[in-house]
Amino acid sequence: MRIAIVNDLPMAVEILRRVVLSVPGYEVAWIARNGAEAVEKCAADRPDLILMDLIMPVMDGVEATRRIMKETPCAILVVTATVAGNAAKVFEAMGLGALDAIATPAYVPGEGLRGDSELLKKIATIQMLISGARAPAAAASAPAPTPLIAIGASTGGPAALVDVLSRMPHDAGAAIVVVQHVDAQFAPGLAAWLGEQCVLPVVLAREGERPARNTVYLAGTNDHLVFGADQAFHYTREPTDYPYRPSVDAFFLSVKRHWQTKGAAILLTGMGRDGATGLLALRQAGWHTIAQDRQTSLVYGMPKAAADLNAAVEVLPVSAIATAALHAIQRRG
């Protein structure tokens, strides 16, 4: 796997270089000291993955991510020392196409290097996403108390979610549940960020809680969010080896098995195939299914996989998805 490093701090660059080279089969494709240099080097030599810092001179990581995803798209992992303090920038970069974010490993006096194993786990997960992975299975059936709109998203998802959720009125008439590929440490910030840009409240889905109308629930851990036979939220580690965490397929399939009222299911922009199998299962069960179109998807991977399976009743630009979902809910009473 060829991995590029974008960071203006020599110490950080050296730490990242050593972490990358500690794994057989990983190599450093190139090193850039700022965003502008990264854009230029990526155009000349596109790597498998870019470890992108956020705060840099000349051009920051957010703008570099935007330029790279537009001109020579590839997998980008935000690796920065100020993740918690720059949540807005992290989500902006993810909305532009970055897959995930993590703190830069650092040497701690008396303890040595910390954070390297976590970074390597992220890289391994992205490697699986790039190469493709199998779809999971889920869990027996019961009644549903309220209409449901189920949404899955990955790369570019935060921006697409804002577009969809900001068009939902305060009396949407349905519970809205979102599974976005994002590390658990960023889920609370993402919920707050989404909540600032739409009229519906956005909260993290809590274990054992049943969803209510006119509220947006966001999967909040690195385990898979699913519904149980009690129509309540549950988190499960299985399948443990699945690279998408939390998995859209795991959620959609649990909806199909446990949520008897037919609603609307949406699959937004994202890398890979997660959600396509689940969306097909929901369509076959009588749900109104929607996939984002190629033109408005930052990465036309997940929705394309759904379209290829004929899993979507409608393939729509992101600006039309909220209205279509609400109409489907209204038609179903």
N, C-alpha and C positions, 0 to 999 in steps of 0.2 A: 504494500500500500504506500503510495507516494503522498507525503503530507507536507504542506507548506506552512511556514510560521510567519505571522505578521505581528510585530511588536517592536516598539522603539527603545525598549530597555535591554541593554546587553545581558544583564544577569538573567532576566526572564527568558530571553532567547536561548541562552545556554542551558537553562533548566529544561525548557521545552525540547530542545534538541536532544538532550540526554535521555529524557523520558521516551521520546519517539524511538530513538535508536536502541533502547533497552529491549525492544520486542523484535525477534527475528521476522524478517519480511517487511518491516516498516523502514522507510527511508525518508530523509528530508529532501523534498523536491527543490525548494528554494526558500530564502529568507528575505522578507521585505521589512523595512524600517518604518513605513507609514502606509496609509491607505492608497495613496496615489501610486506608489511603487508596486503595491500588491495588485492593483488593477492592471498595470502595465505588464507585470510578470505573469499574471494569470492568462492574459491574452496571448502571450508568447508560449507558455507552457502550462497547460491546465492540469493541476494535480487532482488526486482523488479526494482530498480533504484539505481545507484551510483552517488553521487555528488562528482566529481573528481577535486581536485586541480591540477594545472600544475607544480608549482615549489615546490619541496620537496626533502629532503635528501634521500640517499640510492637508491631510484628509483623514477624518476619524473612521472608526470601524463601521459605523452605521452607513455612511455614504459609500464607503468601499464595498460593503455588502450589496447595496442597491446597484452600484455600477457593475459589479461582477455578475450578479444574478440576471442583469439585463443583457450584458454583452457576452460573457463566457460562463454560464451558470455551472456551478459545482457545489458539492457539499461544504457547508461552512459551520464550524463550531465556534461560538464566542468564548474566548478564554481570556479573562480579565481579572485583575486584582480587586476591582471595585464593583463586583456584581450587585451586591445588596444596595450599595449607594447609588447605583445607576440603573434601577429597575426600568425606568421609562425608556432608556436607551437600549436596554436588553430586549424589551418587548418590541421596540421599533425595529431593531435588527431582525428579530424573529418574524415580524410582520413582512419584512422585505425578503425573507428567504433563509435566514440562519436556522439551523435545525434545533439547536439547544445552546445552553450556556453553562459555564462552570468557572470556578475560581482558578487562577493560575497557581500551580504548585509552588511552594516556597520552602526555603531552608529555615528551620527553626533551631536556634542555638540549643545544643544539648539533645536535640531530638532527631536532627537530620531532615531529610526531605519529607514534606507532608503534602498530601493531595495528589500524588502521582498515580496511585492505584485508581482513584476515582476518575481521573482524566483518561486513563487507559481503558476503563470500563466504558466510558462514553464513546471513545474512538472505536472500540470493538463493536458496540451497538450500531454505530453509524456504518461501519464496514458491512454489517449484516443487512442493514437497510439498503445500502447501495447494491449489494449482490443479490438481494431478494431473499424472502423467507416464506415459510409456509404459513397458512392461516390457522387460527386456533378454533377450538370448539367451545361450546358453552353449556349451560346447565338446564323444569316441569311446570306448570301453567296455572293461572288463576285470574280473577277479575281485576280491572283497573279502575281507580276512582276518578281519574281526571284525564282529559286529552293530553297527548304527549307529542312534542317535537324533539326528535333526537338528532344531534349534529355531531359529525366527526370531522376533524381537521388536523393538518400537520404543517409542513413547510409553507409559510405564508399565511398560516391560519389566523394569527391575531388580527391582522388587517382585514381579512375576509370576515371574521367574526364580528368585528366592529361594524362593517357594512351591513351585515344581516341583522344583527341585534339592534342597531340604532334605528332600524326601520320597523321594529316591533312596537306597537302601542302599549300603554300601561295596562289596557284591558285585553291583552292578546288572547285570553281564554284558554291557554294551555300551559302546562309546565314545559320548560325548555331545558334539556340536559345536553351539555357539551363535553365531549371527550377530545381534548387537544393534546397532542404529543408534547409534553413539557415536563421538566423535572419538578418533583414535589416542592423543592425549595422556592420555586418561582410561581407556583400555583396561587398562593394568596395575593401576590402582587399583580398577577394577571387578572384575577377576579376583580380586584380593586380598580385596575386600569380599565377593564371593560365596563365596570359599573359607572365610571365617570362619563362614559360616552353613550349611554343608553338610558331610557327612562325606567326600564325594568330593573329590579334589584338583582345583583349577581353575587352568588354565595358559593362556597365550596360544598359539595355533596358530602353529607356526614353519614357514617355507618349507622344503619338502622332507621334512617329518616325516610319518610315518604314524601315525594315531591308534591308541591302545591301549585295551583294555577298562578300565572302571571309572575313567575319567578324563574330566573336562570340559574341552573346548578352546574358547576364546573367540577370535573373529576380532580381530586386534590391530593392523590398520593402516587407513588411509583407502582403501586399494585393496580390491577385492572378493576374498573368500576363496573358492576353488574347489578341487575335486578334479581331478587330472589322471589320465591313463590308468594311471599308476603307483600309484594310490590314496593319493597323498601330497598334503599341503596345498600350494597355490600361491596367490600373490597376483597379481592382474592389474588394471591401470588401466582396461581396457576393460569396459563402455562408459564413456568418459570423461565424457560429458555426462549420465549418469544421476544424479538427485538423491539417491538412497538409497545411502549409502556407509558400510559395506559393504552390498551388496545381498543380501537374502534370496533373491530370485528367482535371481540369478546362482549362489548356492550350491546351492539346491535343484535347479536344472536340471543343474548339474555332477554332483550326487549321482545323479540319474536316469541320466545318460549313462555315468558311470564306476564306480558302486558297485553291483555285480551282486546282492549279498545284499539281499533286501528287508527293510527295518526299519520304524521309526516316524518320522514327521515331524510337527512341531508348529508351529502359527502362533499366536503370542500377541498381546496387545494392541498397538495401534499405529495411527498416522495414515497414511492413504493406502491403497495397494493392493499394496505390495511383498510378495512371498511367495505371493500367491494363485495366480498363473499357475504357479509352480513347484510348489506343493502339488497342484494339479490334475494336473500332469504325473506327479508321484510316485504319486498315487492310480491314475491310468490305467496306471502301470507295475507296480501290485500292492502298493504300500506301504500301511501302515496310517496314515492321515492324521487329524490332530486339530486342531480350531480352538477357541480359547477362546470361551466364550459371551458374550452381550451383557451379562448381569448382572454378571459379574466383570471385564470388560474396562474399563480406565480410558478408553480410546478405542476404540470398536468400528468401526474402519476396516479394517485388514488382515484380521482374522478374518471380518468381515462380507463383504468382497470374496470371500474363500475360500468362505464359505457360499453366497453368491449364485451362484458358479460350480459348486456341488456338488462342491467339491474336498475336503471333509472327510468321512471315514467317520463320525466322531463330532464333535459340538459339545458341549463339556463345560465345567463350571465349573473354574477354575484348580486348585482343591483336588483334583480327580479326575484330572487329566491325567497325573501321574507314574505312578499305578497302571495306567491304561489303556495307557500306552506300554510299561511293563514287561511287562504281560500279552501285548501284541502281540509283543514280542521273544521271550518264552518260548514262545508258540505256534509261532513260526517256528524254534524249536530253537536 
